[in-house]
Amino acid sequence: MALMSEHRQLMSTQDSTLETLGKGVQRVKALAGIMRDELGEQAVILDSLDEDVDKADGSMNLLNKRMRILAEQTKSSDKAQWSIITCLLIVLGILTFMVLSD
């Protein structure tokens, strides 16, 4: 009889331990579900951020290209302006010489 009582006691202890373990597993399962949901939400946010970064990168590349074109136009425009100024000074010099020589 003592053996039966001891066996029941052992079974009761095992049942209690298994119940505690089962509750722990349920908590881990619940946490895993919450983590899965959170990771899904963060994946959506990261995808959106990635798209926004790609758009911004494209805009920056386009802006850089436009700035390069503008810089090149400004350089060639400066050369043209200096060429015109030089030609006008030569014409002014010739006209001044013609007026003063009469």
Phi and psi restraints in degrees (range 20) as a CNS / XPLOR table:
assign (resid 1 and name C) (resid 2 and name N)
       (resid 2 and name CA) (resid 2 and name C) 1.0 -64.4 20.0 2
assign (resid 2 and name N) (resid 2 and name CA)
       (resid 2 and name C) (resid 3 and name N) 1.0 -35.0 20.0 2
assign (resid 2 and name C) (resid 3 and name N)
       (resid 3 and name CA) (resid 3 and name C) 1.0 -65.9 20.0 2
assign (resid 3 and name N) (resid 3 and name CA)
       (resid 3 and name C) (resid 4 and name N) 1.0 -40.4 20.0 2
assign (resid 3 and name C) (resid 4 and name N)
       (resid 4 and name CA) (resid 4 and name C) 1.0 -64.8 20.0 2
assign (resid 4 and name N) (resid 4 and name CA)
       (resid 4 and name C) (resid 5 and name N) 1.0 -42.1 20.0 2
assign (resid 4 and name C) (resid 5 and name N)
       (resid 5 and name CA) (resid 5 and name C) 1.0 -65.3 20.0 2
assign (resid 5 and name N) (resid 5 and name CA)
       (resid 5 and name C) (resid 6 and name N) 1.0 -42.4 20.0 2
assign (resid 5 and name C) (resid 6 and name N)
       (resid 6 and name CA) (resid 6 and name C) 1.0 -65.6 20.0 2
assign (resid 6 and name N) (resid 6 and name CA)
       (resid 6 and name C) (resid 7 and name N) 1.0 -38.9 20.0 2
assign (resid 6 and name C) (resid 7 and name N)
       (resid 7 and name CA) (resid 7 and name C) 1.0 -63.9 20.0 2
assign (resid 7 and name N) (resid 7 and name CA)
       (resid 7 and name C) (resid 8 and name N) 1.0 -44.2 20.0 2
assign (resid 7 and name C) (resid 8 and name N)
       (resid 8 and name CA) (resid 8 and name C) 1.0 -62.0 20.0 2
assign (resid 8 and name N) (resid 8 and name CA)
       (resid 8 and name C) (resid 9 and name N) 1.0 -41.6 20.0 2
assign (resid 8 and name C) (resid 9 and name N)
       (resid 9 and name CA) (resid 9 and name C) 1.0 -61.2 20.0 2
assign (resid 9 and name N) (resid 9 and name CA)
       (resid 9 and name C) (resid 10 and name N) 1.0 -44.8 20.0 2
assign (resid 9 and name C) (resid 10 and name N)
       (resid 10 and name CA) (resid 10 and name C) 1.0 -63.6 20.0 2
assign (resid 10 and name N) (resid 10 and name CA)
       (resid 10 and name C) (resid 11 and name N) 1.0 -43.3 20.0 2
assign (resid 10 and name C) (resid 11 and name N)
       (resid 11 and name CA) (resid 11 and name C) 1.0 -63.1 20.0 2
assign (resid 11 and name N) (resid 11 and name CA)
       (resid 11 and name C) (resid 12 and name N) 1.0 -41.3 20.0 2
assign (resid 11 and name C) (resid 12 and name N)
       (resid 12 and name CA) (resid 12 and name C) 1.0 -63.4 20.0 2
assign (resid 12 and name N) (resid 12 and name CA)
       (resid 12 and name C) (resid 13 and name N) 1.0 -42.4 20.0 2
assign (resid 12 and name C) (resid 13 and name N)
       (resid 13 and name CA) (resid 13 and name C) 1.0 -64.4 20.0 2
assign (resid 13 and name N) (resid 13 and name CA)
       (resid 13 and name C) (resid 14 and name N) 1.0 -42.8 20.0 2
assign (resid 13 and name C) (resid 14 and name N)
       (resid 14 and name CA) (resid 14 and name C) 1.0 -64.0 20.0 2
assign (resid 14 and name N) (resid 14 and name CA)
       (resid 14 and name C) (resid 15 and name N) 1.0 -42.3 20.0 2
assign (resid 14 and name C) (resid 15 and name N)
       (resid 15 and name CA) (resid 15 and name C) 1.0 -60.5 20.0 2
assign (resid 15 and name N) (resid 15 and name CA)
       (resid 15 and name C) (resid 16 and name N) 1.0 -43.8 20.0 2
assign (resid 15 and name C) (resid 16 and name N)
       (resid 16 and name CA) (resid 16 and name C) 1.0 -63.3 20.0 2
assign (resid 16 and name N) (resid 16 and name CA)
       (resid 16 and name C) (resid 17 and name N) 1.0 -43.7 20.0 2
assign (resid 16 and name C) (resid 17 and name N)
       (resid 17 and name CA) (resid 17 and name C) 1.0 -64.2 20.0 2
assign (resid 17 and name N) (resid 17 and name CA)
       (resid 17 and name C) (resid 18 and name N) 1.0 -43.9 20.0 2
assign (resid 17 and name C) (resid 18 and name N)
       (resid 18 and name CA) (resid 18 and name C) 1.0 -64.6 20.0 2
assign (resid 18 and name N) (resid 18 and name CA)
       (resid 18 and name C) (resid 19 and name N) 1.0 -36.7 20.0 2
assign (resid 18 and name C) (resid 19 and name N)
       (resid 19 and name CA) (resid 19 and name C) 1.0 -65.1 20.0 2
assign (resid 19 and name N) (resid 19 and name CA)
       (resid 19 and name C) (resid 20 and name N) 1.0 -43.9 20.0 2
assign (resid 19 and name C) (resid 20 and name N)
       (resid 20 and name CA) (resid 20 and name C) 1.0 -63.1 20.0 2
assign (resid 20 and name N) (resid 20 and name CA)
       (resid 20 and name C) (resid 21 and name N) 1.0 -43.2 20.0 2
assign (resid 20 and name C) (resid 21 and name N)
       (resid 21 and name CA) (resid 21 and name C) 1.0 -63.1 20.0 2
assign (resid 21 and name N) (resid 21 and name CA)
       (resid 21 and name C) (resid 22 and name N) 1.0 -41.8 20.0 2
assign (resid 21 and name C) (resid 22 and name N)
       (resid 22 and name CA) (resid 22 and name C) 1.0 -60.9 20.0 2
assign (resid 22 and name N) (resid 22 and name CA)
       (resid 22 and name C) (resid 23 and name N) 1.0 -41.7 20.0 2
assign (resid 22 and name C) (resid 23 and name N)
       (resid 23 and name CA) (resid 23 and name C) 1.0 -63.8 20.0 2
assign (resid 23 and name N) (resid 23 and name CA)
       (resid 23 and name C) (resid 24 and name N) 1.0 -40.1 20.0 2
assign (resid 23 and name C) (resid 24 and name N)
       (resid 24 and name CA) (resid 24 and name C) 1.0 -62.9 20.0 2
assign (resid 24 and name N) (resid 24 and name CA)
       (resid 24 and name C) (resid 25 and name N) 1.0 -42.0 20.0 2
assign (resid 24 and name C) (resid 25 and name N)
       (resid 25 and name CA) (resid 25 and name C) 1.0 -63.7 20.0 2
assign (resid 25 and name N) (resid 25 and name CA)
       (resid 25 and name C) (resid 26 and name N) 1.0 -40.6 20.0 2
assign (resid 25 and name C) (resid 26 and name N)
       (resid 26 and name CA) (resid 26 and name C) 1.0 -62.3 20.0 2
assign (resid 26 and name N) (resid 26 and name CA)
       (resid 26 and name C) (resid 27 and name N) 1.0 -41.1 20.0 2
assign (resid 26 and name C) (resid 27 and name N)
       (resid 27 and name CA) (resid 27 and name C) 1.0 -64.3 20.0 2
assign (resid 27 and name N) (resid 27 and name CA)
       (resid 27 and name C) (resid 28 and name N) 1.0 -42.2 20.0 2
assign (resid 27 and name C) (resid 28 and name N)
       (resid 28 and name CA) (resid 28 and name C) 1.0 -63.0 20.0 2
assign (resid 28 and name N) (resid 28 and name CA)
       (resid 28 and name C) (resid 29 and name N) 1.0 -40.7 20.0 2
assign (resid 28 and name C) (resid 29 and name N)
       (resid 29 and name CA) (resid 29 and name C) 1.0 -62.3 20.0 2
assign (resid 29 and name N) (resid 29 and name CA)
       (resid 29 and name C) (resid 30 and name N) 1.0 -44.4 20.0 2
assign (resid 29 and name C) (resid 30 and name N)
       (resid 30 and name CA) (resid 30 and name C) 1.0 -63.0 20.0 2
assign (resid 30 and name N) (resid 30 and name CA)
       (resid 30 and name C) (resid 31 and name N) 1.0 -43.9 20.0 2
assign (resid 30 and name C) (resid 31 and name N)
       (resid 31 and name CA) (resid 31 and name C) 1.0 -63.6 20.0 2
assign (resid 31 and name N) (resid 31 and name CA)
       (resid 31 and name C) (resid 32 and name N) 1.0 -39.0 20.0 2
assign (resid 31 and name C) (resid 32 and name N)
       (resid 32 and name CA) (resid 32 and name C) 1.0 -63.0 20.0 2
assign (resid 32 and name N) (resid 32 and name CA)
       (resid 32 and name C) (resid 33 and name N) 1.0 -40.0 20.0 2
assign (resid 32 and name C) (resid 33 and name N)
       (resid 33 and name CA) (resid 33 and name C) 1.0 -63.8 20.0 2
assign (resid 33 and name N) (resid 33 and name CA)
       (resid 33 and name C) (resid 34 and name N) 1.0 -43.2 20.0 2
assign (resid 33 and name C) (resid 34 and name N)
       (resid 34 and name CA) (resid 34 and name C) 1.0 -63.0 20.0 2
assign (resid 34 and name N) (resid 34 and name CA)
       (resid 34 and name C) (resid 35 and name N) 1.0 -43.0 20.0 2
assign (resid 34 and name C) (resid 35 and name N)
       (resid 35 and name CA) (resid 35 and name C) 1.0 -64.2 20.0 2
assign (resid 35 and name N) (resid 35 and name CA)
       (resid 35 and name C) (resid 36 and name N) 1.0 -40.6 20.0 2
assign (resid 35 and name C) (resid 36 and name N)
       (resid 36 and name CA) (resid 36 and name C) 1.0 -60.4 20.0 2
assign (resid 36 and name N) (resid 36 and name CA)
       (resid 36 and name C) (resid 37 and name N) 1.0 -46.3 20.0 2
assign (resid 36 and name C) (resid 37 and name N)
       (resid 37 and name CA) (resid 37 and name C) 1.0 -62.3 20.0 2
assign (resid 37 and name N) (resid 37 and name CA)
       (resid 37 and name C) (resid 38 and name N) 1.0 -44.2 20.0 2
assign (resid 37 and name C) (resid 38 and name N)
       (resid 38 and name CA) (resid 38 and name C) 1.0 -63.2 20.0 2
assign (resid 38 and name N) (resid 38 and name CA)
       (resid 38 and name C) (resid 39 and name N) 1.0 -42.4 20.0 2
assign (resid 38 and name C) (resid 39 and name N)
       (resid 39 and name CA) (resid 39 and name C) 1.0 -64.7 20.0 2
assign (resid 39 and name N) (resid 39 and name CA)
       (resid 39 and name C) (resid 40 and name N) 1.0 -36.9 20.0 2
assign (resid 39 and name C) (resid 40 and name N)
       (resid 40 and name CA) (resid 40 and name C) 1.0 -62.5 20.0 2
assign (resid 40 and name N) (resid 40 and name CA)
       (resid 40 and name C) (resid 41 and name N) 1.0 -44.4 20.0 2
assign (resid 40 and name C) (resid 41 and name N)
       (resid 41 and name CA) (resid 41 and name C) 1.0 -63.9 20.0 2
assign (resid 41 and name N) (resid 41 and name CA)
       (resid 41 and name C) (resid 42 and name N) 1.0 -42.5 20.0 2
assign (resid 41 and name C) (resid 42 and name N)
       (resid 42 and name CA) (resid 42 and name C) 1.0 -67.4 20.0 2
assign (resid 42 and name N) (resid 42 and name CA)
       (resid 42 and name C) (resid 43 and name N) 1.0 -33.1 20.0 2
assign (resid 42 and name C) (resid 43 and name N)
       (resid 43 and name CA) (resid 43 and name C) 1.0 -63.6 20.0 2
assign (resid 43 and name N) (resid 43 and name CA)
       (resid 43 and name C) (resid 44 and name N) 1.0 -41.0 20.0 2
assign (resid 43 and name C) (resid 44 and name N)
       (resid 44 and name CA) (resid 44 and name C) 1.0 -62.9 20.0 2
assign (resid 44 and name N) (resid 44 and name CA)
       (resid 44 and name C) (resid 45 and name N) 1.0 -44.4 20.0 2
assign (resid 44 and name C) (resid 45 and name N)
       (resid 45 and name CA) (resid 45 and name C) 1.0 -62.3 20.0 2
assign (resid 45 and name N) (resid 45 and name CA)
       (resid 45 and name C) (resid 46 and name N) 1.0 -43.6 20.0 2
assign (resid 45 and name C) (resid 46 and name N)
       (resid 46 and name CA) (resid 46 and name C) 1.0 -65.8 20.0 2
assign (resid 46 and name N) (resid 46 and name CA)
       (resid 46 and name C) (resid 47 and name N) 1.0 -38.1 20.0 2
assign (resid 46 and name C) (resid 47 and name N)
       (resid 47 and name CA) (resid 47 and name C) 1.0 -62.1 20.0 2
assign (resid 47 and name N) (resid 47 and name CA)
       (resid 47 and name C) (resid 48 and name N) 1.0 -43.5 20.0 2
assign (resid 47 and name C) (resid 48 and name N)
       (resid 48 and name CA) (resid 48 and name C) 1.0 -63.1 20.0 2
assign (resid 48 and name N) (resid 48 and name CA)
       (resid 48 and name C) (resid 49 and name N) 1.0 -43.2 20.0 2
assign (resid 48 and name C) (resid 49 and name N)
       (resid 49 and name CA) (resid 49 and name C) 1.0 -62.8 20.0 2
assign (resid 49 and name N) (resid 49 and name CA)
       (resid 49 and name C) (resid 50 and name N) 1.0 -41.2 20.0 2
assign (resid 49 and name C) (resid 50 and name N)
       (resid 50 and name CA) (resid 50 and name C) 1.0 -61.4 20.0 2
assign (resid 50 and name N) (resid 50 and name CA)
       (resid 50 and name C) (resid 51 and name N) 1.0 -42.7 20.0 2
assign (resid 50 and name C) (resid 51 and name N)
       (resid 51 and name CA) (resid 51 and name C) 1.0 -62.8 20.0 2
assign (resid 51 and name N) (resid 51 and name CA)
       (resid 51 and name C) (resid 52 and name N) 1.0 -43.3 20.0 2
assign (resid 51 and name C) (resid 52 and name N)
       (resid 52 and name CA) (resid 52 and name C) 1.0 -63.3 20.0 2
assign (resid 52 and name N) (resid 52 and name CA)
       (resid 52 and name C) (resid 53 and name N) 1.0 -40.5 20.0 2
assign (resid 52 and name C) (resid 53 and name N)
       (resid 53 and name CA) (resid 53 and name C) 1.0 -65.5 20.0 2
assign (resid 53 and name N) (resid 53 and name CA)
       (resid 53 and name C) (resid 54 and name N) 1.0 -40.7 20.0 2
assign (resid 53 and name C) (resid 54 and name N)
       (resid 54 and name CA) (resid 54 and name C) 1.0 -61.9 20.0 2
assign (resid 54 and name N) (resid 54 and name CA)
       (resid 54 and name C) (resid 55 and name N) 1.0 -42.9 20.0 2
assign (resid 54 and name C) (resid 55 and name N)
       (resid 55 and name CA) (resid 55 and name C) 1.0 -63.0 20.0 2
assign (resid 55 and name N) (resid 55 and name CA)
       (resid 55 and name C) (resid 56 and name N) 1.0 -44.4 20.0 2
assign (resid 55 and name C) (resid 56 and name N)
       (resid 56 and name CA) (resid 56 and name C) 1.0 -63.8 20.0 2
assign (resid 56 and name N) (resid 56 and name CA)
       (resid 56 and name C) (resid 57 and name N) 1.0 -39.3 20.0 2
assign (resid 56 and name C) (resid 57 and name N)
       (resid 57 and name CA) (resid 57 and name C) 1.0 -63.5 20.0 2
assign (resid 57 and name N) (resid 57 and name CA)
       (resid 57 and name C) (resid 58 and name N) 1.0 -43.5 20.0 2
assign (resid 57 and name C) (resid 58 and name N)
       (resid 58 and name CA) (resid 58 and name C) 1.0 -62.0 20.0 2
assign (resid 58 and name N) (resid 58 and name CA)
       (resid 58 and name C) (resid 59 and name N) 1.0 -42.5 20.0 2
assign (resid 58 and name C) (resid 59 and name N)
       (resid 59 and name CA) (resid 59 and name C) 1.0 -63.6 20.0 2
assign (resid 59 and name N) (resid 59 and name CA)
       (resid 59 and name C) (resid 60 and name N) 1.0 -41.8 20.0 2
assign (resid 59 and name C) (resid 60 and name N)
       (resid 60 and name CA) (resid 60 and name C) 1.0 -65.1 20.0 2
assign (resid 60 and name N) (resid 60 and name CA)
       (resid 60 and name C) (resid 61 and name N) 1.0 -40.2 20.0 2
assign (resid 60 and name C) (resid 61 and name N)
       (resid 61 and name CA) (resid 61 and name C) 1.0 -63.2 20.0 2
assign (resid 61 and name N) (resid 61 and name CA)
       (resid 61 and name C) (resid 62 and name N) 1.0 -43.1 20.0 2
assign (resid 61 and name C) (resid 62 and name N)
       (resid 62 and name CA) (resid 62 and name C) 1.0 -63.4 20.0 2
assign (resid 62 and name N) (resid 62 and name CA)
       (resid 62 and name C) (resid 63 and name N) 1.0 -43.2 20.0 2
assign (resid 62 and name C) (resid 63 and name N)
       (resid 63 and name CA) (resid 63 and name C) 1.0 -63.6 20.0 2
assign (resid 63 and name N) (resid 63 and name CA)
       (resid 63 and name C) (resid 64 and name N) 1.0 -41.9 20.0 2
assign (resid 63 and name C) (resid 64 and name N)
       (resid 64 and name CA) (resid 64 and name C) 1.0 -62.2 20.0 2
assign (resid 64 and name N) (resid 64 and name CA)
       (resid 64 and name C) (resid 65 and name N) 1.0 -40.9 20.0 2
assign (resid 64 and name C) (resid 65 and name N)
       (resid 65 and name CA) (resid 65 and name C) 1.0 -62.8 20.0 2
assign (resid 65 and name N) (resid 65 and name CA)
       (resid 65 and name C) (resid 66 and name N) 1.0 -44.6 20.0 2
assign (resid 65 and name C) (resid 66 and name N)
       (resid 66 and name CA) (resid 66 and name C) 1.0 -63.5 20.0 2
assign (resid 66 and name N) (resid 66 and name CA)
       (resid 66 and name C) (resid 67 and name N) 1.0 -39.4 20.0 2
assign (resid 66 and name C) (resid 67 and name N)
       (resid 67 and name CA) (resid 67 and name C) 1.0 -65.0 20.0 2
assign (resid 67 and name N) (resid 67 and name CA)
       (resid 67 and name C) (resid 68 and name N) 1.0 -39.8 20.0 2
assign (resid 67 and name C) (resid 68 and name N)
       (resid 68 and name CA) (resid 68 and name C) 1.0 -62.5 20.0 2
assign (resid 68 and name N) (resid 68 and name CA)
       (resid 68 and name C) (resid 69 and name N) 1.0 -44.1 20.0 2
assign (resid 68 and name C) (resid 69 and name N)
       (resid 69 and name CA) (resid 69 and name C) 1.0 -62.0 20.0 2
assign (resid 69 and name N) (resid 69 and name CA)
       (resid 69 and name C) (resid 70 and name N) 1.0 -44.8 20.0 2
assign (resid 69 and name C) (resid 70 and name N)
       (resid 70 and name CA) (resid 70 and name C) 1.0 -61.9 20.0 2
assign (resid 70 and name N) (resid 70 and name CA)
       (resid 70 and name C) (resid 71 and name N) 1.0 -41.0 20.0 2
assign (resid 70 and name C) (resid 71 and name N)
       (resid 71 and name CA) (resid 71 and name C) 1.0 -64.0 20.0 2
assign (resid 71 and name N) (resid 71 and name CA)
       (resid 71 and name C) (resid 72 and name N) 1.0 -41.4 20.0 2
assign (resid 71 and name C) (resid 72 and name N)
       (resid 72 and name CA) (resid 72 and name C) 1.0 -65.6 20.0 2
assign (resid 72 and name N) (resid 72 and name CA)
       (resid 72 and name C) (resid 73 and name N) 1.0 -41.2 20.0 2
assign (resid 72 and name C) (resid 73 and name N)
       (resid 73 and name CA) (resid 73 and name C) 1.0 -64.2 20.0 2
assign (resid 73 and name N) (resid 73 and name CA)
       (resid 73 and name C) (resid 74 and name N) 1.0 -38.9 20.0 2
assign (resid 73 and name C) (resid 74 and name N)
       (resid 74 and name CA) (resid 74 and name C) 1.0 -64.9 20.0 2
assign (resid 74 and name N) (resid 74 and name CA)
       (resid 74 and name C) (resid 75 and name N) 1.0 -41.5 20.0 2
assign (resid 74 and name C) (resid 75 and name N)
       (resid 75 and name CA) (resid 75 and name C) 1.0 -62.1 20.0 2
assign (resid 75 and name N) (resid 75 and name CA)
       (resid 75 and name C) (resid 76 and name N) 1.0 -49.2 20.0 2
assign (resid 75 and name C) (resid 76 and name N)
       (resid 76 and name CA) (resid 76 and name C) 1.0 -67.3 20.0 2
assign (resid 76 and name N) (resid 76 and name CA)
       (resid 76 and name C) (resid 77 and name N) 1.0 -33.1 20.0 2
assign (resid 76 and name C) (resid 77 and name N)
       (resid 77 and name CA) (resid 77 and name C) 1.0 -66.0 20.0 2
assign (resid 77 and name N) (resid 77 and name CA)
       (resid 77 and name C) (resid 78 and name N) 1.0 -40.6 20.0 2
assign (resid 77 and name C) (resid 78 and name N)
       (resid 78 and name CA) (resid 78 and name C) 1.0 -61.9 20.0 2
assign (resid 78 and name N) (resid 78 and name CA)
       (resid 78 and name C) (resid 79 and name N) 1.0 -43.2 20.0 2
assign (resid 78 and name C) (resid 79 and name N)
       (resid 79 and name CA) (resid 79 and name C) 1.0 -62.4 20.0 2
assign (resid 79 and name N) (resid 79 and name CA)
       (resid 79 and name C) (resid 80 and name N) 1.0 -43.2 20.0 2
assign (resid 79 and name C) (resid 80 and name N)
       (resid 80 and name CA) (resid 80 and name C) 1.0 -63.9 20.0 2
assign (resid 80 and name N) (resid 80 and name CA)
       (resid 80 and name C) (resid 81 and name N) 1.0 -42.4 20.0 2
assign (resid 80 and name C) (resid 81 and name N)
       (resid 81 and name CA) (resid 81 and name C) 1.0 -63.0 20.0 2
assign (resid 81 and name N) (resid 81 and name CA)
       (resid 81 and name C) (resid 82 and name N) 1.0 -43.6 20.0 2
assign (resid 81 and name C) (resid 82 and name N)
       (resid 82 and name CA) (resid 82 and name C) 1.0 -66.5 20.0 2
assign (resid 82 and name N) (resid 82 and name CA)
       (resid 82 and name C) (resid 83 and name N) 1.0 -36.5 20.0 2
assign (resid 82 and name C) (resid 83 and name N)
       (resid 83 and name CA) (resid 83 and name C) 1.0 -63.8 20.0 2
assign (resid 83 and name N) (resid 83 and name CA)
       (resid 83 and name C) (resid 84 and name N) 1.0 -44.0 20.0 2
assign (resid 83 and name C) (resid 84 and name N)
       (resid 84 and name CA) (resid 84 and name C) 1.0 -63.4 20.0 2
assign (resid 84 and name N) (resid 84 and name CA)
       (resid 84 and name C) (resid 85 and name N) 1.0 -44.5 20.0 2
assign (resid 84 and name C) (resid 85 and name N)
       (resid 85 and name CA) (resid 85 and name C) 1.0 -60.2 20.0 2
assign (resid 85 and name N) (resid 85 and name CA)
       (resid 85 and name C) (resid 86 and name N) 1.0 -43.3 20.0 2
assign (resid 85 and name C) (resid 86 and name N)
       (resid 86 and name CA) (resid 86 and name C) 1.0 -62.4 20.0 2
assign (resid 86 and name N) (resid 86 and name CA)
       (resid 86 and name C) (resid 87 and name N) 1.0 -46.5 20.0 2
assign (resid 86 and name C) (resid 87 and name N)
       (resid 87 and name CA) (resid 87 and name C) 1.0 -60.9 20.0 2
assign (resid 87 and name N) (resid 87 and name CA)
       (resid 87 and name C) (resid 88 and name N) 1.0 -43.3 20.0 2
assign (resid 87 and name C) (resid 88 and name N)
       (resid 88 and name CA) (resid 88 and name C) 1.0 -64.6 20.0 2
assign (resid 88 and name N) (resid 88 and name CA)
       (resid 88 and name C) (resid 89 and name N) 1.0 -37.6 20.0 2
assign (resid 88 and name C) (resid 89 and name N)
       (resid 89 and name CA) (resid 89 and name C) 1.0 -64.8 20.0 2
assign (resid 89 and name N) (resid 89 and name CA)
       (resid 89 and name C) (resid 90 and name N) 1.0 -39.6 20.0 2
assign (resid 89 and name C) (resid 90 and name N)
       (resid 90 and name CA) (resid 90 and name C) 1.0 -63.5 20.0 2
assign (resid 90 and name N) (resid 90 and name CA)
       (resid 90 and name C) (resid 91 and name N) 1.0 -45.8 20.0 2
assign (resid 90 and name C) (resid 91 and name N)
       (resid 91 and name CA) (resid 91 and name C) 1.0 -61.3 20.0 2
assign (resid 91 and name N) (resid 91 and name CA)
       (resid 91 and name C) (resid 92 and name N) 1.0 -43.0 20.0 2
assign (resid 91 and name C) (resid 92 and name N)
       (resid 92 and name CA) (resid 92 and name C) 1.0 -61.2 20.0 2
assign (resid 92 and name N) (resid 92 and name CA)
       (resid 92 and name C) (resid 93 and name N) 1.0 -41.5 20.0 2
assign (resid 92 and name C) (resid 93 and name N)
       (resid 93 and name CA) (resid 93 and name C) 1.0 -62.8 20.0 2
assign (resid 93 and name N) (resid 93 and name CA)
       (resid 93 and name C) (resid 94 and name N) 1.0 -44.0 20.0 2
assign (resid 93 and name C) (resid 94 and name N)
       (resid 94 and name CA) (resid 94 and name C) 1.0 -63.3 20.0 2
assign (resid 94 and name N) (resid 94 and name CA)
       (resid 94 and name C) (resid 95 and name N) 1.0 -46.2 20.0 2
assign (resid 94 and name C) (resid 95 and name N)
       (resid 95 and name CA) (resid 95 and name C) 1.0 -63.2 20.0 2
assign (resid 95 and name N) (resid 95 and name CA)
       (resid 95 and name C) (resid 96 and name N) 1.0 -41.4 20.0 2
assign (resid 95 and name C) (resid 96 and name N)
       (resid 96 and name CA) (resid 96 and name C) 1.0 -62.6 20.0 2
assign (resid 96 and name N) (resid 96 and name CA)
       (resid 96 and name C) (resid 97 and name N) 1.0 -43.3 20.0 2
assign (resid 96 and name C) (resid 97 and name N)
       (resid 97 and name CA) (resid 97 and name C) 1.0 -61.5 20.0 2
assign (resid 97 and name N) (resid 97 and name CA)
       (resid 97 and name C) (resid 98 and name N) 1.0 -42.1 20.0 2
assign (resid 97 and name C) (resid 98 and name N)
       (resid 98 and name CA) (resid 98 and name C) 1.0 -66.2 20.0 2
assign (resid 98 and name N) (resid 98 and name CA)
       (resid 98 and name C) (resid 99 and name N) 1.0 -40.2 20.0 2
assign (resid 98 and name C) (resid 99 and name N)
       (resid 99 and name CA) (resid 99 and name C) 1.0 -69.6 20.0 2
assign (resid 99 and name N) (resid 99 and name CA)
       (resid 99 and name C) (resid 100 and name N) 1.0 -42.3 20.0 2
assign (resid 99 and name C) (resid 100 and name N)
       (resid 100 and name CA) (resid 100 and name C) 1.0 -74.1 20.0 2
assign (resid 100 and name N) (resid 100 and name CA)
       (resid 100 and name C) (resid 101 and name N) 1.0 -27.0 20.0 2
assign (resid 100 and name C) (resid 101 and name N)
       (resid 101 and name CA) (resid 101 and name C) 1.0 -79.2 20.0 2
assign (resid 101 and name N) (resid 101 and name CA)
       (resid 101 and name C) (resid 102 and name N) 1.0 -15.6 20.0 2
